[in-house]
Structure formats: structure tokens, C-alpha cells
Amino acid sequence: MQTGRGPVSSKPARRARGVVGSILALMVAAGAGVAPTMAQVPADPAPASASSAMIEPRRSVTHHSGRFNDETVAYTATVADNIVPGPDGRPGASVITIAYTRDDVADPATRPVIFAFNGGPGASSSPLHISALGPMRKAPDGQAGLIDNPFSPLDAADVVFIDPVGTGFSRALPGVDDKYWYTGATDAAAVQTAILNWLKLNGRETSPRYLAGESYGTTRAALIAADTETLTFDGVMLIALAAPVTGREMPFVTSLPTMAAGAWHHRRIERNGRTVDQVFEEALQFARTDYVEALIQGSSLPVADRRQVAERMSALIGLPTDLILAENLRISSNTWMFNLLKDQGQRTGLLDVRVTSPMEAGALGALDDPSLGVVPKGRAGGPPPTPASIGPIVNQTLGDYVVHTLGFATDEPYYTLNFLVNAAWSHGDSPQAMEGLAQALQARPDMRLFWAAGYYDLTTPAYAGRYVLDQVGVPADQLTAAYFAGPHGVYDGDDNLARFGDAVRAFAVVPTTSR
């Protein structure tokens, strides 16, 4: 397996390929390159031309110990600015990295390192950081603060969490429009630059390296990984794959198995001794055969056959046959969420279909998803919420931890989810990201892909992810697929978290004979 033999910086003479590569090429041509040092954001606003002045960098280093995978590990936590170029090629924003590196490593240059981020767009790395991969995790419901995370893979690999511009503590420099980074290409370029910077400053250019992206972070990871002229990776981890499924049939086909899993959970279908895995597989087989065939026939499908398909769907996803017929066999997420528990006055979640809340007039579906938990209850007939009206969500617990425990100097709030970023986002070429990732995998047979999906995630349904990976041409022998009886954050719950940690650990450990 290749272990970081790819290039770690762009050169002006090289013609970069891919969306991210073209952006970086423009930055390098403007004299930006990879920032050789880190800078602190000035306290007072300044014109764009003044933002390039480099002043005292922010960098905090603290030492800790934890027990991971039944092994006591001494590790160092480093929180630092990484300056990325703005639209004029000068320093334009600070991308914060929070790195955890094991201390007792004879040769750090051979130790695997995972670069992790979440999605949104507008989400910080906080879910992967304090719910999955970091050395500390959120305390159980009803308790405050953070607790040790014995499931972290830090025994086997170093982990660097990256917060894109507008999330966490990452900000545009004074005088620079932060919306410049709110596109698929410029966002990926900024994160890629932070990775290049970290590898160079820490002497880790030859380390086996991995990307881990969740939700929209899977798109970001694909854009970065596709640019193999600038930086190569030994593997990419996609968690809750966010990729569009289009057409008159396939959006409904790919979501049906998840609806079946949700109906099983809420006992709206007969279980008959079946596990959720078995129900999901049964629904998947139906979706890929009789169901898609019926949808393709459209109005040519005989009435009797249409009813037979609707009855089969009803037995799988828990909705009345007549409702399914009225919807022309095409059940949207909202139709399912708002009708599965309608007789109980409840709706389900989207990120986690197991979560419920009272059904309210004017419910939107996604933004007021009870499993997202950001829209206040009781809008009292006011205007429906929009991403811009919600704004940024502050994570005080994680912010305090980074400032007080890890010693990072900042007065900024930690934005765990910034809806202003989401509202201003331009996706551009992002929908084609997975094609680029597939091409990178095809070109490098030693590169691997890990994909994890939750049965109870209707935002990025499990079968939708597998369908996209199959259709873009990801080689089957380079793919490791893992299904979890969990939501969008597949690692939810100790059992899932233990499985997830083991899976990441196994994926990121490279045999010494290949180095």
C-alpha cells in the first residue's frame, strides 16, 4: 500500500487537475502557496490588503493521557491557526486544526494520521470530535461536560480535526469576505491547504494519511481526494454519504429500505421475529426488483399490479395502502415522516427516524427535524424558520474545552453549526464529487474506501449511498462497507461507537511491511 508517496505541495509549473487543483493552482500562481506559518486574526477590522500582515501565531500545546482500546496512551493536543489564501491570493482566513498525536512513537513519520471533518455545509468537526474519534466525548444525556472516550482510535492513529471557515473557531481575516469560502471548490481548497500545512509543519509528509468526512464532509473529502496531483491519500472514510440521487424513480427506490427500518423500529409493521438488518435487506431486495420495475412502468402498470405493489410497500414501510396509491407509489421523506405515526399525533425525525415529536401545523420536515434539535418549539404562528434566521449554534462545552483544557487563546464563540454558512452556500461542482473520487480509486488500486451508513438515517439513506458508489464506478474490491443500527451519526450509542472505532482502527492501520 502506498503510504504518503504523493506530493505534499503544489508547484507553479504543475498543472493541477480537478476542481480543488484548479483553485490551488490559481492561489499558487498568485504567490500564495501553502502558508509556511500561522497567524492570529487581528482584533480590529482592517482592509483586505492589510490582512496579509503576519503577526504572532496562535498555537497551544498540552499533554494528556487516556485509555483507548484497553491501552494507556500518552498524547499531545495541538490547536493551531492555519492561514489559507483569500480571493486575492493573500492570507484570507484562519482554519483551525485540533490535533491529537501519540507521544511514544519511535518514528512519527510512519504513523497513520486521520484528517476528520463534518458537513453541513456549515458544520464544525464537533460530531466526529466529541462523539466518535476524539479522546473525549459528550457526557450522557442529563450530564454536563466531556468524559473519556475509550473507543477513540488514538492508540492506532493520530487524529486531526479541521473546522472549515465559518465554523468552530475558524474565521475569515478582517476585511475579507467569508462568503468566498462558501462553495464546494473553495471550501475544499481551504481544508486541503490546512492539511498540507499540517503535514509540512509536523514533518509528517510520509505518514500514511486518511480523510474522514461525514455528511456534506463526504463531498468535501471526495473533492480533496480527487485532486491526486496535489496530495494523495491511502484511504478515504465516508460516513453518511451525502450524494444526490436524481430521476423519477431512484430517489424513492433508495429511501425505501430506510423507511422499512424506521417502520420496524416503531412497530408499525409486523416484525415476525425479524431483526432490523433482515427487514432492511428484505426491503432492499424489493426496492431493487419489483418496486423499481413498477415505477418504471408508470401509467402502463396494470391497476391490479399497482395495488399489489402498494400492499407490499405498506407491509414494509408502515403506511396505508390507499395513501401509497394516492402518492402514485412514490413516497417522499416528508410523506413518510408525517404519516407513519399520524394516528398518535407524532412525526418522526429525518437524521434519526427513531426520534419523534408532536406533529405541528406547518411542519417543514428537515429544518425542524426533532433529531436535529435547533428550531425552538412553539413558534406561535410566526413565520417559518429559515437557515439565515437561525444563524450560528454555539457549542459552549466544546469551546470551553478547547480554550480552558487545551489552552487555545480566543474570545470567539465555538460555532458547532452555522446556518448562515449553510444559507449562503453555493454547491457548484459538488454533485460530481463522487465521480472524481471513483476515478482516483480506479487510478490507484492500492487506495481504499471505507463507507459507513446508518439504517435510521433518512437524510442520507443507506441504500442511496451504496447506489451512488456503485454508479460512479467505485471498485468493489477497494470498498469496505459497514452498516449500523444507528442514525446519521452512525456511532450513536456505545455499541455502535465501539464497532465504529474498531472499523476505523482496522482501516487506518497499515502493515509495516508496506511502508
C-alpha positions in Angstrom: 0.0 0.0 0.0 1.2 3.5 -0.8 2.0 5.5 2.4 2.1 9.1 1.5 4.3 9.0 -1.5 2.2 11.5 -3.3 3.1 15.2 -3.5 2.5 17.4 -0.5 2.6 20.8 -2.1 1.7 22.4 -5.4 4.3 23.9 -7.7 3.6 26.8 -10.1 4.8 24.8 -13.1 2.5 21.9 -12.4 -0.9 21.9 -14.0 -3.3 20.8 -11.2 -6.2 18.6 -12.1 -9.7 18.7 -10.7 -11.8 21.4 -9.1 -9.7 21.7 -6.0 -6.5 21.6 -8.0 -7.5 24.4 -10.3 -8.3 26.6 -7.3 -5.0 25.8 -5.7 -3.2 26.4 -8.9 -4.6 29.9 -9.1 -3.6 30.5 -5.4 0.0 29.4 -6.1 0.2 31.5 -9.3 -0.7 34.4 -7.1 2.2 33.7 -4.8 0.1 32.2 -2.0 1.2 28.5 -2.0 0.9 26.7 1.3 1.1 29.1 4.3 4.6 28.5 5.9 3.5 29.9 9.2 0.3 30.5 11.2 -1.2 33.9 12.1 -3.5 35.3 14.7 -6.6 37.1 13.4 -6.2 40.8 14.3 -8.7 42.1 16.8 -9.8 45.1 14.8 -11.2 45.2 11.3 -8.8 46.0 8.6 -8.9 46.4 4.8 -8.3 43.3 2.7 -4.8 44.4 1.8 -3.8 44.7 5.4 -5.0 41.2 6.2 -1.8 39.7 4.8 0.3 41.1 7.6 1.6 38.1 9.6 1.6 38.6 13.4 2.1 36.4 16.4 0.6 33.0 15.6 -1.8 31.2 17.9 -0.7 27.7 18.8 -1.4 25.8 22.0 0.2 22.5 23.1 -0.9 20.5 26.0 -0.1 16.9 27.2 -2.6 14.3 28.3 -3.1 10.6 28.9 -6.1 8.4 28.1 -7.0 4.7 27.8 -8.1 3.7 24.3 -8.8 0.1 23.1 -7.7 -1.1 26.6 -4.3 0.6 26.1 -3.0 3.6 28.1 -1.8 6.3 25.7 0.1 9.5 26.4 -0.7 12.1 23.8 -0.2 15.7 22.8 -3.1 18.0 21.8 -2.2 20.9 19.5 -4.6 23.6 18.5 -3.4 26.0 15.8 -4.2 28.5 13.1 -3.7 27.5 9.5 -3.8 30.5 7.2 -5.3 29.9 3.8 -5.3 32.3 0.8 -8.2 34.6 0.1 -9.6 35.6 -3.3 -6.6 37.9 -4.0 -4.0 35.2 -3.1 -3.1 36.9 0.2 -3.8 35.3 3.6 -7.6 35.4 3.9 -8.8 33.1 6.7 -7.7 31.0 9.6 -8.7 27.3 9.5 -8.3 25.8 13.0 -6.9 22.3 13.4 -7.2 20.4 16.6 -4.6 17.6 16.5 -4.1 14.6 18.9 -0.8 12.8 18.4 0.5 9.8 20.3 3.8 10.6 22.2 5.6 7.2 22.5 6.1 6.7 18.7 9.6 5.8 17.6 9.1 7.2 14.1 6.0 9.5 13.8 6.6 9.8 10.0 5.3 6.2 9.7 2.3 6.6 12.0 -1.1 6.9 10.3 -2.9 10.2 10.6 -6.6 10.8 10.0 -7.9 14.2 9.0 -11.5 14.5 10.1 -14.3 16.9 9.4 -18.1 17.0 9.3 -20.5 18.6 6.9 -23.5 20.9 6.8 -22.3 22.8 4.9 -21.7 25.0 7.9 -21.0 22.2 10.4 -17.8 22.1 12.5 -16.0 18.9 13.2 -17.6 18.6 16.6 -19.7 15.4 16.0 -16.7 13.4 14.9 -14.6 15.1 17.5 -16.6 14.7 20.7 -19.0 11.9 19.7 -16.7 9.5 17.8 -13.0 9.8 17.2 -11.6 12.3 19.8 -10.1 11.3 23.2 -13.0 12.9 25.0 -16.8 12.6 24.3 -20.0 14.2 25.3 -21.3 13.1 28.7 -24.5 11.0 28.7 -27.8 12.9 28.5 -28.6 14.7 31.7 -24.9 15.2 32.5 -22.7 18.1 31.6 -19.2 18.4 30.1 -17.0 15.8 28.5 -15.9 12.4 29.6 -13.1 10.0 28.5 -13.7 8.2 25.2 -12.2 4.7 25.4 -13.4 4.0 21.8 -11.2 6.6 20.2 -8.7 5.1 17.7 -5.9 7.2 19.1 -4.0 4.1 20.1 -3.6 3.2 16.5 -3.6 6.5 14.6 -3.2 10.3 15.2 -6.3 12.4 14.5 -6.5 16.0 13.3 -9.9 17.7 13.4 -10.5 20.5 10.9 -13.1 23.2 11.2 -13.9 24.9 7.8 -14.2 28.7 7.6 -17.2 30.0 9.5 -17.4 27.0 11.8 -15.7 26.2 15.1 -13.2 29.0 15.8 -12.2 29.3 12.1 -12.9 32.7 10.7 -12.1 34.9 7.7 -9.4 37.5 8.4 -10.6 41.1 8.9 -11.6 42.8 5.7 -12.0 39.6 3.8 -15.5 38.4 2.7 -16.0 35.0 4.4 -18.5 34.0 1.7 -15.6 33.4 -0.6 -15.1 30.0 1.1 -18.8 29.1 0.9 -18.5 27.0 -2.3 -17.6 23.4 -2.8 -14.3 24.2 -4.6 -13.0 27.0 -2.4 -14.0 25.2 0.8 -12.2 22.0 -0.2 -9.2 24.0 -1.3 -9.0 25.7 2.1 -9.2 22.4 4.0 -6.7 20.8 1.7 -4.3 23.7 2.3 -4.7 23.2 6.1 -3.8 19.5 5.6 -0.8 20.3 3.5 0.3 22.9 6.1 -0.1 20.5 9.0 1.8 17.7 7.2 4.7 20.1 6.4 5.0 21.8 9.8 4.9 18.5 11.7 7.3 16.6 9.4 4.6 14.0 8.5 4.8 14.1 4.7 5.5 10.4 4.6 2.9 9.3 7.1 0.0 7.1 5.9 -2.8 9.5 5.6 -6.6 9.3 5.6 -9.6 11.5 5.1 -12.7 11.1 7.2 -15.7 13.1 6.2 -19.3 12.9 7.5 -22.4 14.1 5.7 -21.5 17.0 3.4 -18.0 16.3 4.6 -18.1 13.2 2.3 -18.4 15.6 -0.6 -15.5 17.7 0.7 -13.4 14.5 1.1 -14.2 13.4 -2.4 -13.2 16.8 -3.9 -9.9 16.7 -2.0 -9.1 13.1 -2.7 -9.8 13.5 -6.4 -7.0 16.1 -6.7 -4.2 13.5 -6.7 -1.7 15.9 -8.3 -1.6 18.0 -5.1 -2.0 15.4 -2.4 -2.7 11.6 -2.3 -4.3 9.6 0.5 -4.0 5.9 1.4 -7.7 5.9 2.2 -10.9 7.9 2.5 -13.7 7.3 5.0 -17.2 8.4 4.1 -19.7 8.5 6.9 -23.4 9.1 6.0 -22.6 9.7 2.3 -24.2 12.8 1.0 -24.6 12.5 -2.7 -27.6 13.4 -4.9 -29.8 10.6 -6.3 -31.9 12.0 -9.2 -34.6 10.9 -11.5 -38.3 9.9 -11.4 -37.6 6.5 -9.8 -34.3 6.2 -7.9 -34.9 8.8 -5.1 -37.9 6.8 -4.0 -36.2 3.4 -4.5 -33.1 4.3 -2.5 -35.0 5.7 0.5 -37.5 2.8 0.8 -35.2 0.4 2.9 -34.6 3.2 5.4 -38.4 3.7 5.8 -38.8 0.0 6.4 -36.1 0.1 9.1 -38.0 3.0 10.7 -41.3 1.2 10.5 -39.7 -1.8 12.1 -38.4 0.3 15.0 -41.8 2.0 15.7 -43.5 -1.4 15.4 -45.8 -0.1 12.5 -45.1 -3.4 10.6 -45.2 -7.0 11.7 -41.7 -8.0 12.9 -42.4 -11.7 12.8 -39.1 -12.4 14.5 -37.1 -10.4 12.0 -34.2 -8.2 13.0 -33.8 -4.7 11.6 -30.9 -6.0 9.4 -33.3 -8.6 7.9 -36.1 -6.1 7.3 -33.6 -3.7 5.7 -32.3 -6.4 3.4 -35.8 -7.6 2.5 -36.9 -4.0 1.6 -33.6 -3.6 -0.3 -34.3 -6.6 -2.4 -37.9 -5.5 -3.1 -36.7 -1.9 -4.0 -34.1 -3.2 -6.5 -36.5 -5.5 -8.3 -40.3 -5.4 -8.2 -40.6 -1.8 -6.9 -38.3 -0.1 -9.4 -39.8 -2.2 -12.2 -43.3 -0.9 -11.2 -42.1 2.7 -11.1 -40.5 2.4 -14.5 -43.8 1.2 -16.0 -45.6 4.3 -14.8 -49.1 4.6 -16.1 -48.7 1.3 -18.1 -48.7 -0.7 -14.8 -52.0 -2.6 -14.6 -54.3 -1.4 -11.8 -54.2 -4.8 -10.0 -50.4 -4.9 -10.1 -50.3 -1.3 -8.8 -52.4 -2.3 -5.8 -50.3 -5.4 -5.2 -47.1 -3.3 -5.1 -48.7 -0.8 -2.8 -49.8 -3.5 -0.4 -46.3 -4.9 -0.4 -44.9 -1.4 0.3 -47.4 -1.0 3.1 -46.2 -4.2 4.8 -42.7 -2.9 4.6 -42.9 0.9 5.4 -46.0 1.0 7.6 -48.1 3.5 5.6 -51.7 2.7 4.5 -52.1 1.1 1.0 -54.6 3.8 -0.1 -52.1 6.6 0.8 -49.4 4.9 -1.1 -51.7 4.6 -4.2 -52.7 8.2 -3.8 -49.0 9.1 -3.9 -48.5 7.1 -7.1 -46.2 4.6 -5.3 -43.7 7.4 -4.7 -43.3 8.1 -1.0 -41.3 11.2 -0.1 -39.4 11.6 3.1 -42.0 14.1 4.4 -44.9 11.9 3.4 -43.4 9.0 5.4 -42.3 11.1 8.4 -45.6 12.9 8.8 -47.9 9.9 8.3 -46.2 6.9 10.0 -47.3 8.0 13.4 -50.1 10.3 12.4 -52.7 8.4 14.5 -50.6 9.2 17.6 -50.2 12.9 16.7 -46.5 12.4 16.2 -43.9 12.8 13.4 -40.5 11.1 13.1 -37.1 12.6 12.7 -35.1 12.8 9.5 -31.5 12.5 10.7 -32.8 9.8 13.1 -36.2 8.3 12.3 -36.4 6.8 15.8 -36.8 10.3 17.3 -40.3 11.7 17.5 -42.1 14.9 18.3 -45.6 16.2 18.3 -46.9 17.0 14.8 -47.4 20.7 14.3 -49.2 22.6 11.6 -46.8 24.0 9.0 -44.1 21.4 9.8 -41.2 21.7 7.3 -39.6 18.3 7.5 -35.8 18.9 7.7 -35.1 22.2 9.3 -37.5 21.5 12.2 -36.3 17.9 12.4 -36.7 16.9 16.1 -33.4 14.8 15.8 -31.6 18.0 14.7 -32.9 20.0 17.7 -32.1 23.5 16.6 -35.6 25.1 15.9 -37.3 26.2 19.1 -40.7 24.7 19.9 -43.8 26.8 19.9 -43.4 29.2 17.0 -46.9 30.5 17.8 -47.9 31.0 14.2 -44.8 33.0 13.4 -43.0 32.9 10.0 -41.4 29.5 9.3 -37.7 29.4 10.2 -35.0 29.7 7.6 -31.3 28.9 7.9 -30.5 32.6 7.9 -33.0 33.3 10.7 -31.5 30.5 12.9 -27.9 31.7 12.5 -24.9 30.0 14.2 -25.3 27.5 17.0 -22.7 27.8 19.8 -21.3 24.7 21.5 -20.2 26.1 24.9 -19.0 22.8 26.2 -16.5 22.2 23.3 -15.5 25.8 23.2 -14.6 25.8 26.9 -12.7 22.5 26.5 -10.6 23.9 23.6 -9.9 27.2 25.4 -9.5 26.0 29.1 -8.3 22.5 28.8 -6.3 22.7 25.5 -5.2 26.3 26.2 -6.2 27.9 22.9 -6.4 31.7 23.1 -9.5 33.1 21.6 -12.6 35.2 22.6 -14.7 33.8 19.8 -17.6 31.5 20.3 -17.3 28.0 19.0 -19.8 27.6 16.2 -20.8 23.9 16.1 -23.3 24.5 13.3 -23.6 27.8 11.4 -26.8 28.2 9.4 -25.5 31.5 7.9 -22.9 29.5 6.1 -25.5 27.0 5.0 -27.8 29.7 3.7 -25.0 31.3 1.7 -23.6 28.1 0.3 -23.1 27.6 -3.5 -22.6 23.9 -4.3 -21.2 24.4 -7.8 -19.5 21.2 -9.0 -20.1 19.4 -5.7 -22.7 17.0 -7.1 -20.0 15.5 -9.4 -17.6 15.0 -6.5 -18.0 11.2 -6.2 -17.1 10.7 -9.9 -13.8 12.3 -9.1 -13.2 10.1 -6.1 -14.1 7.0 -8.1 -11.6 8.0 -10.8 -8.9 8.4 -8.1 -9.6 4.9 -6.8 -9.6 3.4 -10.3 -6.2 5.0 -11.0 -4.7 3.8 -7.7 -5.6 0.2 -6.9 -3.8 0.4 -3.5 -6.1 3.3 -2.3 -9.1 2.2 -0.2 -12.5 3.5 0.6 -14.5 3.0 3.8 -18.2 3.8 3.8 -20.5 3.7 6.9 -24.3 4.2 6.9 -27.0 4.1 9.5 -30.2 2.2 9.0 -32.2 5.0 10.7 -30.8 7.9 8.6 -33.4 9.3 6.1 -31.3 12.4 5.4 -28.6 10.3 3.6 -30.3 6.9 3.3 -28.0 3.9 3.4 -29.0 2.5 0.0 -28.7 5.9 -1.6 -25.0 5.9 -0.6 -24.4 2.4 -1.9 -26.3 3.2 -5.1 -24.1 6.3 -5.8 -20.9 4.5 -5.1 -21.9 1.7 -7.5 -23.0 4.0 -10.2 -19.9 6.2 -10.2 -17.7 3.2 -10.5 -16.0 2.7 -7.2 -14.1 -0.6 -7.5 -15.8 -3.2 -5.3 -12.6 -4.7 -4.1 -11.4 -1.4 -2.8 -14.6 -0.7 -0.8 -15.3 -1.6 2.8 -18.9 -1.1 3.7 -20.3 -1.0 7.2 -24.0 -0.7 8.2 -25.0 0.4 11.7 -28.3 0.2 13.5 -27.9 4.0 14.1 -28.8 7.4 12.7 -27.0 9.9 10.6 -24.2 9.8 13.2 -23.7 6.1 12.8 -21.6 5.9 16.0 -24.6 6.9 18.2 -24.7 4.6 21.3 -21.9 2.7 22.9 -22.4 -0.5 20.8 -22.3 1.5 17.6 -19.4 3.6 18.8 -17.4 0.5 19.7 -18.0 -1.0 16.3 -17.2 2.3 14.6 -13.9 2.7 16.5 -12.9 -0.8 15.7 -13.7 -0.3 12.0 -11.7 2.9 11.7 -8.8 1.4 13.6 -8.7 -1.6 11.3 -9.0 0.6 8.2 -6.3 3.1 9.2 -3.6 0.7 10.5 -1.1 0.0 7.7 1.1 -3.1 7.9 4.7 -2.2 8.5 5.8 -4.3 5.5 4.2 -1.8 3.1 5.9 1.3 4.4 
